[in-house]
Amino acid sequence: MTKEHVPLASSELATLWVIYQKKTMLVRVIDHFLITNKDSEALEILRNFHEKEQDLVNEIKGIFKREGVAVPVAFTENDVNLNAPQLYDDIFDIMYLRMMMKIATGLHALHMTMSYRKDIIDLYKRCSAFSEDYYEKTTTYLLEKGVLPRSPAVTLPNHVAFANDKDYRAGFKFSGNRRVLNTVEVSYIYQGIESNVVGMKLMTGFAQVAQEKDVIKYFFRGKELAKKIISRFGEILMDSDINIPSTSSGRVTDSTISPFSDKLMMYNTSLLSTFGLGSNALGTSFSLRNDLPFKMAMSAKDIFNFASDGGNLMITHGWTEEPPQMEDRGKLSNK
C-alpha cells in the first residue's frame, strides 16, 4: 500500500521557486567564469561547483514537473554570452562565489524551517551542506592567495565583565569619549564593509557592459551606494582606532561587451540588496551602542530605496517573473 501523496505547501512551492531563480542565475554566471578564468585552482572550484549546482537545478525542475507545477523561465542560455571577454579577473570570480555562498547558506537554512515534507527538508539540508562546503573552499582559496583580509584583530579577554553603567549604550555623546566598539559590533560592521567591497566591484563591471541606459545609470548608482556604505562603516571603525582591512584584488577588466543579460544583472543586484538589508537588520539587533542602529538604519533606508527602484525598473523592462499566486477568491466568486 502506497502512502497518500502530500501536495506541496504554499511555503514549499514559494521557496523552491525562489532558489530555482537563484540557482539558474548562478549557473549562467559560472558558465562565463569557466570559459574566461585561467587559474587552475579557481577553475577546479568553479567546475565542481557548477556540476553540483546544475544537478540541484535539475532536481528542483523534476519536483516541479512531478507536482504538475509550471517550470519557471528563470535564467537560461539566452542570459549569458559565452563569447564575451573576461569581465572580472580570476580572483574576483572566487570572491563573487564566496559572497553567493554566504547568501545561500542563510537562505537554505531559512527555507528548511519553512518546509514540512521530508523530501523538501532533505533537499534544503543538502543545499545547506553544499553551500557551506563551497563557502569554506572559496574562503580557503582566497586566504591562501593572500587576498582575503580577516576581520580586525583583538586582544583576547582574560576575564568576564558586565556592563554596570548606562553609558555602555551611549553612542551619541557630545562630551567625553564614547566606549570603543565590542567584538560583536565590529563583526557586523566589518561584514558590511566586506560585502559592499565585492558589491562595488560587481556594480562597476555591470555598469560597464549593460545595454539599457536606465540600467547603466542604476548600476552606477549602486556602485556609489556601496562606496557610501563602506565609507560610513569605515568611519565607525576608525573612530575606535580600528584599521579597515582592505584588498586591491578582484579587478574589473576594460571589456565593454556584456557576458550577461541586463535581466540577469538586475536580478543579481536585487539579490545582493536583499542580503544587505538582512545583514543590516542583524547588525542593528546585536548592537548595544545606541548610535550604531541609527547609522545602520540610514544604510538600510538607502538600500531599501535602491532595491525598490530596481524592482520597478525590472517591471518596466518586463524582466520580473511572477511567483506562483494564491487563489483570488473574490475573482473566482464573480463568474
C-alpha positions as YAML, in Angstrom:
chain: A
units: angstrom
residues:
- id: 1
  name: MET
  ca: [0.00, 0.00, 0.00]
- id: 2
  name: THR
  ca: [1.50, 3.36, -1.05]
- id: 3
  name: LYS
  ca: [1.34, 6.44, 1.10]
- id: 4
  name: GLU
  ca: [-1.09, 9.14, 0.06]
- id: 5
  name: HIS
  ca: [0.68, 11.86, -1.89]
- id: 6
  name: VAL
  ca: [1.11, 15.07, 0.08]
- id: 7
  name: PRO
  ca: [0.99, 18.15, -2.19]
- id: 8
  name: LEU
  ca: [3.47, 20.96, -1.78]
- id: 9
  name: ALA
  ca: [2.56, 23.54, 0.84]
- id: 10
  name: SER
  ca: [2.46, 27.14, -0.34]
- id: 11
  name: SER
  ca: [5.71, 27.93, 1.53]
- id: 12
  name: GLU
  ca: [7.44, 24.94, -0.06]
- id: 13
  name: LEU
  ca: [6.35, 25.98, -3.53]
- id: 14
  name: ALA
  ca: [7.46, 29.55, -2.83]
- id: 15
  name: THR
  ca: [10.93, 28.63, -1.57]
- id: 16
  name: LEU
  ca: [11.54, 26.17, -4.40]
- id: 17
  name: TRP
  ca: [10.59, 28.91, -6.86]
- id: 18
  name: VAL
  ca: [12.98, 31.36, -5.20]
- id: 19
  name: ILE
  ca: [16.01, 29.07, -5.15]
- id: 20
  name: TYR
  ca: [15.32, 27.91, -8.72]
- id: 21
  name: GLN
  ca: [15.65, 31.55, -9.81]
- id: 22
  name: LYS
  ca: [18.85, 32.00, -7.80]
- id: 23
  name: LYS
  ca: [20.48, 28.74, -8.84]
- id: 24
  name: THR
  ca: [19.74, 29.09, -12.55]
- id: 25
  name: MET
  ca: [21.22, 32.60, -12.42]
- id: 26
  name: LEU
  ca: [24.35, 31.34, -10.67]
- id: 27
  name: VAL
  ca: [24.80, 28.51, -13.19]
- id: 28
  name: ARG
  ca: [24.75, 31.06, -16.02]
- id: 29
  name: VAL
  ca: [27.31, 33.29, -14.28]
- id: 30
  name: ILE
  ca: [29.65, 30.36, -13.68]
- id: 31
  name: ASP
  ca: [29.22, 29.36, -17.36]
- id: 32
  name: HIS
  ca: [31.08, 32.56, -18.23]
- id: 33
  name: PHE
  ca: [33.68, 32.20, -15.48]
- id: 34
  name: LEU
  ca: [34.56, 28.68, -16.64]
- id: 35
  name: ILE
  ca: [35.45, 29.96, -20.10]
- id: 36
  name: THR
  ca: [37.43, 33.04, -19.07]
- id: 37
  name: ASN
  ca: [39.15, 32.04, -15.80]
- id: 38
  name: LYS
  ca: [42.79, 30.96, -16.25]
- id: 39
  name: ASP
  ca: [43.73, 29.93, -12.70]
- id: 40
  name: SER
  ca: [43.81, 26.13, -12.36]
- id: 41
  name: GLU
  ca: [42.81, 26.07, -8.66]
- id: 42
  name: ALA
  ca: [39.97, 28.51, -9.23]
- id: 43
  name: LEU
  ca: [38.78, 26.52, -12.24]
- id: 44
  name: GLU
  ca: [38.63, 23.32, -10.21]
- id: 45
  name: ILE
  ca: [36.42, 25.02, -7.61]
- id: 46
  name: LEU
  ca: [34.22, 26.61, -10.27]
- id: 47
  name: ARG
  ca: [33.92, 23.42, -12.35]
- id: 48
  name: ASN
  ca: [32.94, 21.20, -9.42]
- id: 49
  name: PHE
  ca: [30.53, 23.80, -8.09]
- id: 50
  name: HIS
  ca: [28.88, 24.23, -11.50]
- id: 51
  name: GLU
  ca: [28.31, 20.49, -11.90]
- id: 52
  name: LYS
  ca: [26.68, 20.09, -8.48]
- id: 53
  name: GLU
  ca: [24.64, 23.29, -8.77]
- id: 54
  name: GLN
  ca: [23.30, 22.17, -12.14]
- id: 55
  name: ASP
  ca: [22.33, 18.83, -10.57]
- id: 56
  name: LEU
  ca: [20.32, 20.70, -7.93]
- id: 57
  name: VAL
  ca: [18.64, 22.81, -10.63]
- id: 58
  name: ASN
  ca: [17.62, 19.62, -12.44]
- id: 59
  name: GLU
  ca: [16.35, 18.09, -9.19]
- id: 60
  name: ILE
  ca: [14.15, 21.10, -8.44]
- id: 61
  name: LYS
  ca: [12.88, 21.12, -12.02]
- id: 62
  name: GLY
  ca: [11.98, 17.45, -11.55]
- id: 63
  name: ILE
  ca: [9.95, 18.30, -8.44]
- id: 64
  name: PHE
  ca: [8.04, 20.96, -10.36]
- id: 65
  name: LYS
  ca: [7.22, 18.52, -13.14]
- id: 66
  name: ARG
  ca: [6.13, 15.71, -10.80]
- id: 67
  name: GLU
  ca: [3.89, 18.11, -8.90]
- id: 68
  name: GLY
  ca: [2.34, 19.48, -12.10]
- id: 69
  name: VAL
  ca: [3.81, 22.94, -11.49]
- id: 70
  name: ALA
  ca: [4.77, 25.14, -14.44]
- id: 71
  name: VAL
  ca: [8.57, 25.25, -14.54]
- id: 72
  name: PRO
  ca: [9.75, 28.89, -14.15]
- id: 73
  name: VAL
  ca: [11.59, 30.51, -17.03]
- id: 74
  name: ALA
  ca: [14.23, 31.86, -14.61]
- id: 75
  name: PHE
  ca: [17.63, 32.14, -16.36]
- id: 76
  name: THR
  ca: [18.67, 30.22, -19.45]
- id: 77
  name: GLU
  ca: [21.47, 30.05, -22.02]
- id: 78
  name: ASN
  ca: [19.96, 33.21, -23.52]
- id: 79
  name: ASP
  ca: [21.10, 35.17, -20.45]
- id: 80
  name: VAL
  ca: [24.82, 34.54, -20.98]
- id: 81
  name: ASN
  ca: [27.14, 35.39, -23.86]
- id: 82
  name: LEU
  ca: [29.85, 32.73, -23.88]
- id: 83
  name: ASN
  ca: [31.84, 34.66, -26.48]
- id: 84
  name: ALA
  ca: [32.24, 37.74, -24.28]
- id: 85
  name: PRO
  ca: [35.73, 38.60, -23.00]
- id: 86
  name: GLN
  ca: [36.62, 38.31, -19.32]
- id: 87
  name: LEU
  ca: [34.84, 41.00, -17.30]
- id: 88
  name: TYR
  ca: [36.42, 40.28, -13.89]
- id: 89
  name: ASP
  ca: [39.83, 38.85, -13.05]
- id: 90
  name: ASP
  ca: [40.34, 35.27, -11.83]
- id: 91
  name: ILE
  ca: [40.40, 36.25, -8.15]
- id: 92
  name: PHE
  ca: [37.11, 38.11, -8.34]
- id: 93
  name: ASP
  ca: [35.32, 35.03, -9.68]
- id: 94
  name: ILE
  ca: [36.04, 33.28, -6.38]
- id: 95
  name: MET
  ca: [35.25, 36.40, -4.33]
- id: 96
  name: TYR
  ca: [31.88, 36.50, -6.07]
- id: 97
  name: LEU
  ca: [31.17, 32.82, -5.49]
- id: 98
  name: ARG
  ca: [32.09, 33.19, -1.82]
- id: 99
  name: MET
  ca: [29.59, 36.05, -1.49]
- id: 100
  name: MET
  ca: [26.89, 33.95, -3.17]
- id: 101
  name: MET
  ca: [27.61, 31.11, -0.73]
- id: 102
  name: LYS
  ca: [27.13, 33.50, 2.19]
- id: 103
  name: ILE
  ca: [23.69, 34.30, 0.85]
- id: 104
  name: ALA
  ca: [22.87, 30.69, 0.02]
- id: 105
  name: THR
  ca: [23.85, 29.36, 3.44]
- id: 106
  name: GLY
  ca: [21.36, 31.61, 5.23]
- id: 107
  name: LEU
  ca: [18.68, 31.21, 2.58]
- id: 108
  name: HIS
  ca: [18.72, 27.40, 2.60]
- id: 109
  name: ALA
  ca: [18.60, 27.27, 6.40]
- id: 110
  name: LEU
  ca: [15.61, 29.62, 6.41]
- id: 111
  name: HIS
  ca: [13.84, 27.66, 3.68]
- id: 112
  name: MET
  ca: [14.30, 24.38, 5.54]
- id: 113
  name: THR
  ca: [12.43, 25.85, 8.51]
- id: 114
  name: MET
  ca: [9.56, 26.75, 6.14]
- id: 115
  name: SER
  ca: [9.20, 23.18, 4.85]
- id: 116
  name: TYR
  ca: [7.10, 20.22, 6.01]
- id: 117
  name: ARG
  ca: [7.59, 17.39, 3.54]
- id: 118
  name: LYS
  ca: [10.56, 15.15, 4.29]
- id: 119
  name: ASP
  ca: [11.89, 15.24, 0.72]
- id: 120
  name: ILE
  ca: [11.88, 19.05, 0.69]
- id: 121
  name: ILE
  ca: [13.53, 19.27, 4.12]
- id: 122
  name: ASP
  ca: [16.17, 16.79, 2.96]
- id: 123
  name: LEU
  ca: [16.75, 18.87, -0.19]
- id: 124
  name: TYR
  ca: [17.43, 22.01, 1.82]
- id: 125
  name: LYS
  ca: [19.70, 20.14, 4.23]
- id: 126
  name: ARG
  ca: [21.79, 19.02, 1.25]
- id: 127
  name: CYS
  ca: [21.71, 22.52, -0.24]
- id: 128
  name: SER
  ca: [22.90, 23.98, 3.08]
- id: 129
  name: ALA
  ca: [25.76, 21.47, 3.35]
- id: 130
  name: PHE
  ca: [26.72, 22.20, -0.26]
- id: 131
  name: SER
  ca: [26.81, 25.98, 0.19]
- id: 132
  name: GLU
  ca: [28.73, 25.65, 3.48]
- id: 133
  name: ASP
  ca: [31.27, 23.40, 1.77]
- id: 134
  name: TYR
  ca: [31.87, 25.90, -1.03]
- id: 135
  name: TYR
  ca: [31.97, 28.83, 1.37]
- id: 136
  name: GLU
  ca: [34.85, 27.02, 3.07]
- id: 137
  name: LYS
  ca: [36.55, 26.17, -0.25]
- id: 138
  name: THR
  ca: [36.35, 29.73, -1.57]
- id: 139
  name: THR
  ca: [37.47, 31.22, 1.75]
- id: 140
  name: THR
  ca: [40.46, 28.86, 1.94]
- id: 141
  name: TYR
  ca: [41.43, 29.67, -1.66]
- id: 142
  name: LEU
  ca: [41.36, 33.43, -1.07]
- id: 143
  name: LEU
  ca: [43.26, 33.16, 2.23]
- id: 144
  name: GLU
  ca: [45.97, 31.02, 0.61]
- id: 145
  name: LYS
  ca: [46.28, 33.58, -2.19]
- id: 146
  name: GLY
  ca: [46.71, 36.28, 0.46]
- id: 147
  name: VAL
  ca: [43.87, 38.41, -0.92]
- id: 148
  name: LEU
  ca: [41.21, 37.97, 1.79]
- id: 149
  name: PRO
  ca: [41.84, 40.22, 4.81]
- id: 150
  name: ARG
  ca: [40.49, 38.83, 8.06]
- id: 151
  name: SER
  ca: [38.28, 40.90, 10.32]
- id: 152
  name: PRO
  ca: [40.22, 43.18, 12.73]
- id: 153
  name: ALA
  ca: [42.47, 41.56, 15.32]
- id: 154
  name: VAL
  ca: [41.63, 41.87, 19.03]
- id: 155
  name: THR
  ca: [43.37, 41.14, 22.33]
- id: 156
  name: LEU
  ca: [41.65, 38.06, 23.74]
- id: 157
  name: PRO
  ca: [39.87, 38.70, 27.08]
- id: 158
  name: ASN
  ca: [41.21, 37.10, 30.26]
- id: 159
  name: HIS
  ca: [38.18, 37.88, 32.42]
- id: 160
  name: VAL
  ca: [34.38, 38.28, 32.20]
- id: 161
  name: ALA
  ca: [32.79, 41.71, 32.58]
- id: 162
  name: PHE
  ca: [29.23, 43.03, 32.94]
- id: 163
  name: ALA
  ca: [28.00, 46.47, 31.93]
- id: 164
  name: ASN
  ca: [27.22, 48.42, 35.10]
- id: 165
  name: ASP
  ca: [26.72, 51.88, 33.66]
- id: 166
  name: LYS
  ca: [24.15, 53.13, 31.19]
- id: 167
  name: ASP
  ca: [26.99, 54.89, 29.40]
- id: 168
  name: TYR
  ca: [27.80, 51.47, 27.92]
- id: 169
  name: ARG
  ca: [24.96, 52.06, 25.46]
- id: 170
  name: ALA
  ca: [25.78, 55.73, 24.86]
- id: 171
  name: GLY
  ca: [26.85, 56.43, 21.32]
- id: 172
  name: PHE
  ca: [25.59, 59.99, 20.90]
- id: 173
  name: LYS
  ca: [27.97, 61.82, 23.23]
- id: 174
  name: PHE
  ca: [28.82, 65.50, 22.81]
- id: 175
  name: SER
  ca: [31.47, 65.49, 25.54]
- id: 176
  name: GLY
  ca: [33.86, 62.84, 26.76]
- id: 177
  name: ASN
  ca: [34.62, 59.61, 24.94]
- id: 178
  name: ARG
  ca: [32.08, 57.03, 23.88]
- id: 179
  name: ARG
  ca: [33.15, 53.46, 24.54]
- id: 180
  name: VAL
  ca: [35.03, 51.59, 21.88]
- id: 181
  name: LEU
  ca: [33.18, 49.00, 19.82]
- id: 182
  name: ASN
  ca: [32.78, 45.49, 21.15]
- id: 183
  name: THR
  ca: [33.67, 42.48, 19.01]
- id: 184
  name: VAL
  ca: [30.03, 41.69, 18.16]
- id: 185
  name: GLU
  ca: [29.52, 45.18, 16.76]
- id: 186
  name: VAL
  ca: [32.82, 45.11, 14.86]
- id: 187
  name: SER
  ca: [31.96, 41.76, 13.28]
- id: 188
  name: TYR
  ca: [28.71, 43.03, 11.72]
- id: 189
  name: ILE
  ca: [30.24, 46.33, 10.65]
- id: 190
  name: TYR
  ca: [33.17, 44.56, 9.03]
- id: 191
  name: GLN
  ca: [30.91, 42.09, 7.22]
- id: 192
  name: GLY
  ca: [29.02, 45.08, 5.84]
- id: 193
  name: ILE
  ca: [32.27, 46.56, 4.53]
- id: 194
  name: GLU
  ca: [33.43, 43.26, 3.05]
- id: 195
  name: SER
  ca: [30.11, 42.67, 1.27]
- id: 196
  name: ASN
  ca: [30.00, 46.17, -0.17]
- id: 197
  name: VAL
  ca: [33.57, 45.96, -1.47]
- id: 198
  name: VAL
  ca: [32.51, 42.97, -3.58]
- id: 199
  name: GLY
  ca: [29.24, 44.72, -4.48]
- id: 200
  name: MET
  ca: [31.06, 47.89, -5.57]
- id: 201
  name: LYS
  ca: [33.29, 45.93, -7.96]
- id: 202
  name: LEU
  ca: [30.34, 43.93, -9.27]
- id: 203
  name: MET
  ca: [28.37, 47.12, -9.97]
- id: 204
  name: THR
  ca: [31.39, 48.67, -11.68]
- id: 205
  name: GLY
  ca: [31.53, 45.78, -14.15]
- id: 206
  name: PHE
  ca: [27.77, 45.70, -14.65]
- id: 207
  name: ALA
  ca: [27.65, 49.45, -15.40]
- id: 208
  name: GLN
  ca: [30.47, 48.99, -17.90]
- id: 209
  name: VAL
  ca: [28.64, 46.39, -20.01]
- id: 210
  name: ALA
  ca: [24.88, 46.95, -19.53]
- id: 211
  name: GLN
  ca: [22.84, 47.77, -22.62]
- id: 212
  name: GLU
  ca: [19.89, 49.86, -21.44]
- id: 213
  name: LYS
  ca: [20.69, 53.46, -20.47]
- id: 214
  name: ASP
  ca: [18.46, 53.47, -17.39]
- id: 215
  name: VAL
  ca: [20.04, 50.18, -16.25]
- id: 216
  name: ILE
  ca: [23.56, 51.60, -16.70]
- id: 217
  name: LYS
  ca: [22.53, 54.59, -14.58]
- id: 218
  name: TYR
  ca: [21.11, 52.24, -11.94]
- id: 219
  name: PHE
  ca: [24.36, 50.26, -11.68]
- id: 220
  name: PHE
  ca: [26.37, 53.48, -11.33]
- id: 221
  name: ARG
  ca: [24.03, 54.42, -8.50]
- id: 222
  name: GLY
  ca: [24.63, 51.01, -6.92]
- id: 223
  name: LYS
  ca: [28.39, 51.49, -7.09]
- id: 224
  name: GLU
  ca: [28.14, 54.89, -5.38]
- id: 225
  name: LEU
  ca: [25.83, 53.46, -2.71]
- id: 226
  name: ALA
  ca: [28.32, 50.67, -1.95]
- id: 227
  name: LYS
  ca: [31.12, 53.27, -1.65]
- id: 228
  name: LYS
  ca: [28.94, 55.36, 0.67]
- id: 229
  name: ILE
  ca: [28.27, 52.41, 2.98]
- id: 230
  name: ILE
  ca: [31.95, 51.40, 3.01]
- id: 231
  name: SER
  ca: [32.87, 54.97, 3.99]
- id: 232
  name: ARG
  ca: [30.13, 55.21, 6.65]
- id: 233
  name: PHE
  ca: [31.03, 51.89, 8.28]
- id: 234
  name: GLY
  ca: [34.76, 52.59, 7.91]
- id: 235
  name: GLU
  ca: [34.40, 55.83, 9.88]
- id: 236
  name: ILE
  ca: [32.75, 53.88, 12.72]
- id: 237
  name: LEU
  ca: [35.76, 51.54, 12.91]
- id: 238
  name: MET
  ca: [38.31, 54.37, 12.66]
- id: 239
  name: ASP
  ca: [36.53, 56.23, 15.47]
- id: 240
  name: SER
  ca: [37.52, 53.30, 17.71]
- id: 241
  name: ASP
  ca: [41.09, 53.28, 16.29]
- id: 242
  name: ILE
  ca: [40.37, 50.08, 14.35]
- id: 243
  name: ASN
  ca: [42.05, 49.72, 10.99]
- id: 244
  name: ILE
  ca: [39.90, 48.90, 7.99]
- id: 245
  name: PRO
  ca: [41.22, 45.75, 6.30]
- id: 246
  name: SER
  ca: [41.16, 46.10, 2.54]
- id: 247
  name: THR
  ca: [42.27, 44.33, -0.61]
- id: 248
  name: SER
  ca: [43.13, 45.59, -4.05]
- id: 249
  name: SER
  ca: [42.39, 42.18, -5.60]
- id: 250
  name: GLY
  ca: [39.30, 41.47, -7.63]
- id: 251
  name: ARG
  ca: [39.92, 43.71, -10.63]
- id: 252
  name: VAL
  ca: [37.37, 44.70, -13.27]
- id: 253
  name: THR
  ca: [38.77, 44.44, -16.81]
- id: 254
  name: ASP
  ca: [38.28, 47.05, -19.54]
- id: 255
  name: SER
  ca: [35.78, 44.92, -21.50]
- id: 256
  name: THR
  ca: [32.59, 46.65, -22.63]
- id: 257
  name: ILE
  ca: [30.99, 43.51, -24.07]
- id: 258
  name: SER
  ca: [28.44, 42.07, -21.69]
- id: 259
  name: PRO
  ca: [28.66, 38.39, -20.76]
- id: 260
  name: PHE
  ca: [25.22, 38.61, -19.11]
- id: 261
  name: SER
  ca: [21.78, 39.90, -19.98]
- id: 262
  name: ASP
  ca: [20.61, 43.09, -18.29]
- id: 263
  name: LYS
  ca: [17.83, 40.98, -16.75]
- id: 264
  name: LEU
  ca: [20.36, 38.66, -15.07]
- id: 265
  name: MET
  ca: [22.49, 41.53, -13.79]
- id: 266
  name: MET
  ca: [19.45, 43.33, -12.38]
- id: 267
  name: TYR
  ca: [18.26, 40.17, -10.60]
- id: 268
  name: ASN
  ca: [21.75, 39.60, -9.19]
- id: 269
  name: THR
  ca: [21.75, 43.17, -7.87]
- id: 270
  name: SER
  ca: [18.33, 42.63, -6.28]
- id: 271
  name: LEU
  ca: [19.64, 39.52, -4.54]
- id: 272
  name: LEU
  ca: [22.59, 41.42, -3.09]
- id: 273
  name: SER
  ca: [20.32, 44.25, -1.95]
- id: 274
  name: THR
  ca: [18.10, 41.77, -0.11]
- id: 275
  name: PHE
  ca: [21.18, 40.29, 1.56]
- id: 276
  name: GLY
  ca: [22.33, 43.77, 2.53]
- id: 277
  name: LEU
  ca: [19.00, 44.59, 4.16]
- id: 278
  name: GLY
  ca: [19.09, 41.36, 6.16]
- id: 279
  name: SER
  ca: [22.66, 41.94, 7.30]
- id: 280
  name: ASN
  ca: [21.85, 45.48, 8.42]
- id: 281
  name: ALA
  ca: [18.85, 44.21, 10.37]
- id: 282
  name: LEU
  ca: [21.02, 41.67, 12.20]
- id: 283
  name: GLY
  ca: [23.69, 44.26, 12.90]
- id: 284
  name: THR
  ca: [21.08, 46.61, 14.32]
- id: 285
  name: SER
  ca: [19.65, 43.88, 16.55]
- id: 286
  name: PHE
  ca: [23.00, 42.96, 18.11]
- id: 287
  name: SER
  ca: [24.47, 46.45, 18.52]
- id: 288
  name: LEU
  ca: [24.40, 47.75, 22.09]
- id: 289
  name: ARG
  ca: [25.81, 51.21, 21.42]
- id: 290
  name: ASN
  ca: [22.77, 53.31, 20.55]
- id: 291
  name: ASP
  ca: [24.35, 55.29, 17.70]
- id: 292
  name: LEU
  ca: [25.02, 52.15, 15.64]
- id: 293
  name: PRO
  ca: [21.39, 51.10, 14.98]
- id: 294
  name: PHE
  ca: [20.75, 54.67, 13.80]
- id: 295
  name: LYS
  ca: [23.68, 54.59, 11.35]
- id: 296
  name: MET
  ca: [22.78, 51.09, 10.15]
- id: 297
  name: ALA
  ca: [19.17, 52.16, 9.71]
- id: 298
  name: MET
  ca: [20.36, 55.02, 7.48]
- id: 299
  name: SER
  ca: [22.16, 52.48, 5.29]
- id: 300
  name: ALA
  ca: [19.15, 50.17, 5.35]
- id: 301
  name: LYS
  ca: [16.92, 53.03, 4.14]
- id: 302
  name: ASP
  ca: [19.33, 53.75, 1.27]
- id: 303
  name: ILE
  ca: [19.45, 50.06, 0.31]
- id: 304
  name: PHE
  ca: [15.67, 49.72, 0.51]
- id: 305
  name: ASN
  ca: [15.11, 52.72, -1.79]
- id: 306
  name: PHE
  ca: [17.73, 51.39, -4.20]
- id: 307
  name: ALA
  ca: [16.15, 47.91, -4.22]
- id: 308
  name: SER
  ca: [12.64, 49.33, -4.64]
- id: 309
  name: ASP
  ca: [13.67, 51.40, -7.64]
- id: 310
  name: GLY
  ca: [15.39, 48.35, -9.10]
- id: 311
  name: GLY
  ca: [12.21, 46.33, -8.75]
- id: 312
  name: ASN
  ca: [10.27, 49.00, -10.63]
- id: 313
  name: LEU
  ca: [12.93, 49.08, -13.34]
- id: 314
  name: MET
  ca: [12.71, 45.32, -13.84]
- id: 315
  name: ILE
  ca: [8.93, 45.51, -14.20]
- id: 316
  name: THR
  ca: [9.27, 48.36, -16.69]
- id: 317
  name: HIS
  ca: [11.50, 46.19, -18.88]
- id: 318
  name: GLY
  ca: [9.37, 43.05, -18.46]
- id: 319
  name: TRP
  ca: [12.04, 41.12, -16.56]
- id: 320
  name: THR
  ca: [10.05, 40.30, -13.42]
- id: 321
  name: GLU
  ca: [8.72, 36.74, -13.45]
- id: 322
  name: GLU
  ca: [5.73, 36.43, -11.13]
- id: 323
  name: PRO
  ca: [5.93, 33.88, -8.31]
- id: 324
  name: PRO
  ca: [3.04, 31.39, -8.04]
- id: 325
  name: GLN
  ca: [-0.08, 33.22, -6.83]
- id: 326
  name: MET
  ca: [-2.61, 32.29, -4.16]
- id: 327
  name: GLU
  ca: [-6.17, 31.87, -5.40]
- id: 328
  name: ASP
  ca: [-8.10, 35.08, -5.91]
- id: 329
  name: ARG
  ca: [-11.32, 34.07, -4.12]
- id: 330
  name: GLY
  ca: [-13.07, 37.30, -5.00]
- id: 331
  name: LYS
  ca: [-12.38, 36.78, -8.68]
- id: 332
  name: LEU
  ca: [-13.45, 33.14, -8.53]
- id: 333
  name: SER
  ca: [-16.74, 34.14, -6.88]
- id: 334
  name: ASN
  ca: [-17.58, 36.65, -9.62]
- id: 335
  name: LYS
  ca: [-18.04, 34.26, -12.52]
...
